Amino acid sequence: MDLIIRRAKLMGKDGTVDIGVSEGKITTIKKEIKERGNEEFDAGGRLVLPTFTDMHIHLDSVLTLGTPRYNESGTLLEGIAIWGEYKKKLNIDEMKARAMRALELIASNGTTRVRTHADVTEPTLSTLKGLLELKKECADIIDLEVTAFPQDGILTDPGNQELLERALELGADNVGIIPHIEYTREDGVRSVELAFKLAKKYGKKVDGHVDETDDEQSRFLEVVAAQTIREGYQGKVTAGHTTAMHSYNNAYAFKLFGLLKKADITIVANPLINIHLQGRFDTYPKRRGLTRIKELLQHGINVALGHDCIMDPWYPLGNGDMLHALFMGVHVGQLTGYRELLDSLNLITYNPARALGISERYGVEEGKDADLVVMDAFSELEAIRTMAPRLLVVKSGRVIIKTEPAKIKIVRDGKEKPFNRYL
């Protein structure tokens, strides 16, 4: 065997097992593998998960914080304005270097699948071209999807629709939408219809920014869901943010849940950014501005998470860690019941796999792809609580990240002794 991870604890399982990997696949899972592997790692009872997925990030803008200026208001709109200034002078090589640095950081945190948005409202399509090049260059550590994202809207400029289609011709994986930023409700509806038309023409999925606002009158998610059903696009549509749902009245929200379930749409929440950007027009009480993760899950709707931003015009922080996004999400979404916490790991593992259409080859089971992460934690709860370090990350059967466990010593009364951080 190429690799054996010994004494691994699996999610939802008691005891430990050995995991054998050959030719990029998990070939054996049993109590003890007698043979030796070409490479071995002793998990020592630590939790082993399938690697994480970031369903929503903007790699074209990562690590641009403060250039050309800082977002002093902290608002979405000022962030858009700053990015509008920056992208006019964007250099492909410089962008790729930033994005690759971010992807390496992301991989070090146990994520091996990323869906990024590329702004395609800039006439040269530089961000898209650069990220499509990067898709090939980062394939050893990250499976990258690139969404053609009309940041400034599809109908707000006469040339944006043509740029969106050109992006698909160049190889973008998904068609983006942002209907709430179009000039009118009617334009927003039409932009959704145009996006689906392009998606069907080029055989692409739809991956949108939808209702990213505190405005309770922003109701484009219902338009997207209805169009999904009309076009027979169930299971091929993702709606990111949907923060207006936080402000909907319950009668409308519960009607919407039924429509989303029928459309089989995946909702992608971005807890770090949503809690940071939304509620900016409120005094008090101040809305949290996160979509209704708990209720969506209760209604059988697929929900996944994204990190969204890393040190850019919209968010001054961020470390590319999906556990960080999950940690924020379970707090703001009040997913802190014991069973809810255990199940919350699905938001960055199995749920995004379903959205990407890779469930048949994803997971810690024999015959699945050997994409594995060894957590420096002995249970699911401990992994979330401590945002545990990733000791080993494996992609397609090959070790891509190794982390040495931290050694902590406590000094009391002049005496030094090892400190055990596990509770």
C-alpha positions in Angstrom: 0.0 0.0 0.0 1.1 3.5 -0.7 0.0 5.0 2.6 -1.5 3.6 5.8 -3.0 5.8 8.5 -3.1 3.8 11.7 -5.4 4.1 14.7 -7.8 6.6 13.1 -11.1 7.6 14.6 -13.8 8.1 12.1 -16.7 10.6 12.3 -19.6 9.0 14.1 -17.8 5.8 14.9 -16.5 4.3 18.1 -13.0 2.8 18.3 -10.2 3.2 15.8 -9.3 1.7 12.4 -6.4 1.5 10.0 -6.9 3.2 6.6 -5.0 1.8 3.6 -4.5 3.8 0.5 -3.3 2.7 -3.0 -3.3 4.5 -6.3 -5.2 7.5 -4.9 -8.1 5.4 -3.5 -9.0 4.1 0.0 -8.6 0.4 -0.5 -8.9 -0.9 3.0 -10.5 0.1 6.3 -10.3 -2.4 9.1 -9.3 -2.7 12.8 -5.7 -3.6 11.9 -3.8 -3.8 8.6 -1.1 -6.4 9.0 1.1 -5.3 6.0 3.4 -2.4 6.0 2.8 0.7 3.8 5.3 2.6 1.8 4.4 5.5 4.1 2.7 5.4 7.4 1.2 7.8 9.9 0.0 6.9 13.4 -3.1 9.0 14.1 -3.0 7.7 17.7 -6.8 7.8 18.0 -7.2 11.2 16.4 -10.1 12.1 14.2 -9.7 11.5 10.5 -12.1 13.4 8.2 -12.5 13.7 4.4 -10.9 16.9 3.3 -12.9 20.1 3.4 -14.4 22.2 0.7 -14.7 25.9 0.4 -17.8 26.6 -1.7 -17.4 30.3 -2.1 -14.3 32.5 -2.2 -12.9 35.4 -4.3 -9.3 34.5 -5.2 -8.9 37.4 -7.5 -9.1 39.8 -4.6 -7.3 37.9 -1.8 -4.4 39.6 0.0 -5.2 43.1 -1.5 -6.0 44.7 1.9 -5.2 48.4 1.9 -4.7 48.7 -1.8 -5.5 51.2 -3.1 -7.1 52.1 0.3 -8.7 50.6 3.3 -12.5 50.1 3.7 -13.1 52.5 6.5 -16.9 52.1 6.7 -16.6 48.3 6.6 -19.6 48.1 4.2 -20.2 45.9 1.2 -20.7 49.0 -1.0 -17.4 50.6 -0.1 -15.7 47.2 -0.7 -17.2 47.1 -4.2 -16.0 50.6 -4.9 -12.4 49.9 -3.7 -12.3 46.7 -5.8 -13.6 48.7 -8.8 -10.6 51.0 -8.5 -8.1 48.1 -8.0 -9.2 45.9 -10.9 -8.6 48.6 -13.4 -4.8 48.1 -12.9 -4.9 44.4 -12.1 -1.9 42.4 -13.3 -2.4 38.7 -14.1 0.9 37.5 -12.7 0.6 39.5 -9.5 -3.0 38.2 -9.0 -1.9 34.6 -9.6 0.9 34.9 -7.1 -1.5 36.2 -4.5 -4.1 33.5 -5.3 -1.5 30.7 -5.2 -0.3 31.9 -1.8 -3.9 31.8 -0.5 -4.5 28.3 -2.0 -1.4 27.0 -0.2 -2.7 28.5 3.0 -6.1 26.9 2.3 -4.6 23.5 1.6 -2.6 23.7 4.9 -6.0 24.0 6.7 -7.3 20.7 5.2 -9.3 22.0 2.2 -8.6 20.4 -1.2 -11.6 21.6 -3.2 -12.4 25.3 -3.8 -15.0 27.2 -5.9 -13.8 30.7 -6.6 -15.5 33.6 -8.3 -13.7 35.5 -11.0 -15.0 39.1 -11.8 -15.9 39.1 -15.5 -17.2 42.7 -15.7 -13.6 43.9 -16.4 -13.2 44.1 -20.2 -9.9 42.2 -20.4 -11.2 39.3 -18.4 -7.8 39.2 -16.7 -9.1 37.7 -13.4 -10.8 34.9 -15.2 -7.8 34.1 -17.5 -5.5 34.1 -14.6 -7.6 31.9 -12.4 -8.1 29.4 -15.3 -4.3 29.2 -15.6 -4.1 28.8 -11.9 -6.6 25.9 -12.0 -4.1 23.8 -13.8 -1.1 25.0 -11.8 -2.6 24.2 -8.4 -4.1 20.9 -9.3 -1.6 18.9 -7.1 -3.0 20.5 -4.0 -6.5 21.9 -4.9 -9.3 21.0 -7.2 -10.4 24.4 -8.3 -13.7 25.5 -10.0 -14.0 29.0 -11.4 -17.3 30.8 -11.6 -17.8 33.6 -14.1 -19.0 36.3 -11.7 -20.7 39.5 -13.1 -19.6 41.6 -10.1 -21.2 44.8 -11.4 -24.3 43.1 -12.8 -25.3 41.6 -16.1 -27.5 44.4 -17.3 -25.9 47.4 -15.7 -23.6 47.8 -18.6 -24.2 47.0 -22.3 -21.1 44.9 -22.6 -21.4 42.8 -19.5 -23.7 40.1 -21.0 -21.2 39.6 -23.8 -18.3 39.4 -21.3 -20.2 36.7 -19.3 -20.7 34.6 -22.4 -17.1 35.1 -23.5 -16.0 33.9 -20.0 -17.9 30.7 -20.6 -16.3 30.2 -24.0 -12.9 30.6 -22.3 -13.7 27.7 -19.9 -15.4 29.0 -16.8 -17.0 26.2 -14.9 -20.1 28.0 -13.7 -22.4 30.9 -14.6 -22.6 33.6 -11.9 -25.5 36.0 -11.1 -26.0 38.9 -8.8 -29.6 39.9 -9.4 -30.0 42.2 -6.4 -27.3 44.6 -7.7 -29.1 45.1 -11.0 -30.9 48.5 -11.4 -34.4 47.3 -11.0 -36.4 44.3 -9.9 -37.3 43.6 -13.5 -33.6 43.7 -14.5 -32.8 41.3 -11.7 -35.4 38.8 -12.9 -34.2 39.1 -16.5 -30.5 38.6 -15.4 -31.5 35.3 -13.8 -33.3 34.2 -17.0 -30.2 35.2 -19.1 -27.8 33.3 -16.8 -29.9 30.1 -17.1 -30.0 30.5 -20.8 -26.2 30.7 -21.0 -25.9 27.8 -18.5 -28.0 25.5 -20.7 -26.2 26.6 -23.9 -22.7 25.8 -22.5 -23.6 22.9 -20.2 -22.7 24.8 -17.0 -24.0 25.0 -13.5 -25.4 28.2 -12.0 -23.5 29.6 -9.0 -24.9 33.0 -7.8 -24.7 35.7 -5.3 -28.3 36.1 -4.3 -30.0 38.6 -2.0 -26.7 39.6 -0.2 -28.4 42.5 1.6 -30.4 43.3 4.7 -33.3 44.4 2.5 -36.3 42.2 3.3 -37.8 43.2 0.0 -35.0 41.5 -1.9 -36.6 38.3 -3.0 -34.6 37.0 -6.0 -34.0 33.6 -4.4 -37.6 32.7 -5.2 -36.9 33.7 -8.8 -33.8 31.5 -9.0 -35.7 28.6 -7.5 -38.6 29.0 -9.9 -36.3 29.2 -12.9 -34.4 26.1 -11.7 -37.6 24.1 -11.7 -38.8 25.5 -15.1 -35.4 24.6 -16.7 -35.1 21.2 -15.0 -31.9 22.3 -13.4 -32.5 20.7 -10.0 -29.2 19.9 -8.2 -27.2 22.2 -10.5 -27.8 25.5 -8.8 -26.0 27.2 -5.8 -27.2 30.4 -4.1 -24.6 32.2 -2.1 -25.2 34.5 0.9 -29.0 34.8 0.8 -28.7 37.1 3.8 -32.0 38.9 3.2 -33.6 35.6 4.4 -32.6 36.7 7.9 -35.1 39.6 7.6 -38.0 37.8 5.9 -41.2 37.4 7.8 -41.7 33.7 8.9 -44.8 33.2 6.7 -42.8 34.0 3.6 -39.7 32.2 4.7 -41.4 28.9 5.3 -43.1 29.1 2.0 -39.7 29.7 0.4 -38.3 26.6 2.1 -40.7 24.4 0.2 -39.8 26.0 -3.1 -36.0 25.6 -2.4 -36.5 21.9 -1.4 -38.4 21.3 -4.7 -35.7 23.1 -6.7 -32.9 21.1 -4.9 -30.8 24.3 -4.6 -27.7 24.4 -2.4 -27.5 27.5 -0.1 -24.0 28.6 0.7 -23.6 30.7 3.8 -20.4 32.7 4.4 -20.6 33.3 8.2 -17.4 35.3 8.6 -18.3 37.8 6.0 -22.0 37.9 6.5 -21.7 38.7 10.2 -19.1 41.3 9.3 -20.9 43.1 6.4 -24.6 42.8 7.3 -26.5 44.9 9.8 -24.4 48.0 8.9 -27.4 50.1 8.4 -28.9 49.1 11.7 -28.5 50.9 15.0 -30.0 48.6 17.6 -31.3 46.0 17.7 -28.7 45.0 15.1 -29.4 42.0 12.8 -26.9 39.2 12.6 -27.6 39.0 8.8 -26.8 35.3 8.4 -29.1 33.2 6.3 -31.3 30.7 8.2 -28.9 27.7 8.3 -30.7 25.8 11.1 -34.2 26.1 9.5 -32.9 25.3 6.0 -31.3 22.1 7.3 -34.5 21.2 9.2 -36.4 21.4 5.9 -34.0 19.1 4.1 -32.3 21.8 2.1 -28.6 21.3 1.3 -26.4 23.9 3.0 -22.7 24.4 2.7 -20.2 27.1 3.8 -17.6 29.4 2.2 -14.8 31.5 3.5 -15.5 34.2 0.9 -12.7 36.7 1.6 -9.1 36.8 2.9 -7.7 40.2 3.6 -9.4 42.1 0.8 -11.6 45.2 0.3 -14.5 43.5 2.1 -12.8 41.7 4.9 -9.6 42.7 6.7 -9.1 39.3 8.4 -9.3 35.7 7.3 -6.9 32.7 7.3 -8.5 30.4 4.7 -9.6 27.9 7.4 -13.0 26.4 6.9 -13.1 25.4 10.5 -12.9 29.1 11.3 -16.0 29.7 9.1 -17.8 26.7 10.7 -16.9 27.9 14.2 -18.5 31.3 13.4 -21.5 29.6 11.7 -22.5 27.4 14.6 -22.4 30.4 17.0 -24.3 32.9 14.8 -26.7 30.2 13.5 -27.2 28.8 17.0 -26.3 25.2 15.9 -24.9 24.5 19.4 -27.1 21.5 20.4 -24.9 18.5 20.9 -26.2 16.6 17.8 -26.2 19.9 15.8 -22.5 20.4 16.6 -21.6 16.9 15.5 -23.6 17.2 12.3 -22.3 20.7 11.6 -19.1 19.2 10.2 -21.2 18.1 7.2 -21.4 21.8 6.2 -17.8 21.7 5.1 -17.6 18.1 4.0 -20.5 16.0 2.7 -22.9 18.8 1.9 -20.6 20.6 -0.5 -19.6 17.3 -2.0 -23.3 16.8 -2.9 -23.4 20.3 -4.4 -20.3 19.6 -6.5 -21.8 16.3 -7.6 -18.9 14.2 -6.2 -20.7 12.3 -3.5 -20.1 8.9 -5.1 -16.4 9.3 -4.7 -16.2 11.4 -1.5 -15.8 10.2 2.1 -13.8 7.9 4.3 -15.0 4.6 2.9 -13.4 1.8 0.8 -13.3 2.7 -2.9 -13.6 6.5 -2.3 -10.9 9.0 -3.3 -8.1 9.2 -0.7 -8.7 12.8 0.3 -8.1 12.8 4.0 -7.2 15.1 6.9 -5.9 14.1 10.3 -7.1 16.4 13.0 -5.1 17.1 16.2 -8.3 16.2 18.1 -9.9 13.0 19.5 -13.5 13.9 18.8 -15.7 15.9 16.5 -16.6 18.3 19.3 -12.9 18.8 20.2 -12.0 19.5 16.6 -14.6 22.3 16.3 -14.0 23.7 19.8 -10.3 24.1 19.4 -10.2 24.6 15.6 -7.7 21.8 15.9 -4.5 21.8 13.8 -4.4 19.6 10.7 -1.5 17.2 11.3 -1.7 15.5 7.9 -3.5 16.4 4.7 -3.8 13.8 1.9 -5.0 14.6 -1.7 -5.6 11.8 -4.2 -3.6 9.4 -2.0 -0.5 11.7 -1.7 0.5 13.6 1.4 0.5 17.3 0.7 0.7 18.8 4.2 2.5 17.7 7.3 2.2 19.6 10.6 4.2 19.0 13.8 2.1 18.9 16.9 2.7 21.9 19.2 4.6 21.2 22.4 3.4 23.3 25.3 5.1 23.6 28.7 3.7 25.3 31.7 6.0 26.9 34.3 4.7 27.2 37.9 6.8 27.8 41.0 9.9 27.8 38.9 9.2 24.3 37.6 8.6 23.4 34.0 6.4 20.6 33.0 4.6 19.5 29.8 1.0 20.8 29.5 -1.7 18.7 28.0 -4.2 20.9 26.1 -6.7 18.1 25.6 -9.6 18.2 28.0 
